[in-house]
Amino acid sequence: MAEDTSEEKFFRERYSQQIRELKGDAELEDERKQVNHQGMKTPGRRGEQIKHEEIERETIRRHFKKDES
């Protein structure tokens, strides 16, 4: 993976905060579907790649948080 530019880092941080505010796995799954759909319409865009990576990280974070409880 290439190093993020400053704009990509800012976008990644902001989007990460946005998806952490989603209230449940269903909302996170809806966001994933929306990102996948947008990715099919405009493949190869860096924004969709970043969103997909951050959704995966949030999914893993929630999974481990649930296991700790």
Secondary structure, DSSP 4 states (H G I P E B T S, - for coil): -PPPPHHHHHHHHHHHHHHHT--SHHHHHHHHHHHHHHHHHSTT-HHHHHHHHHHHHHHHHHHHHHHH-
